[in-house]
């Protein structure tokens, strides 16, 4: 019986990982297209300005680590974490994303 519960737990973790990796790819795609504010449905000028700064950081990171995929991935992850903190996106708010 213990193996079954472990399999169910791992299945749930896998689904969660897939969900968040898909959301991360969508945010990166929005940053590439420089439409981050629109993708996040931002209405306040302050958040739109912050989104532009994140887009600029994305360009810098991409150019700096272009030939270093490991460092590029880590820098993107840090940028996404910064984005989530800035816009108060929490992992427990899956339905709102």
C-alpha positions, 0 to 999 in steps of 0.5 A: 500500500505504501508504494501506491501512495508514493506513486500518487504523490510523485504523479501529483508532483509531476503534474505540478512541475509540468504546470509551472514549467508551462507557465514559466515558458509562457512568461519567457515568451511574453518577455521575448515579445516585450508584451509582459505587461499585457500578458499579466493584464497589468493596469497600473502604470507602476507595474507596467514600468516594472514589467519594462525593467524586467524585459530589459533585464531579460535582454541583458541576461540573454545577451550575457549568457548566450553561449552558457546554457547552464548560467542562462537557465539559472539567470532566467529562473532568478528573473522569473522569481523576481517577477513572481515576487514583484507581481505577488504571484504565489505558487498557491494561486494556480487557478489565478494564473 
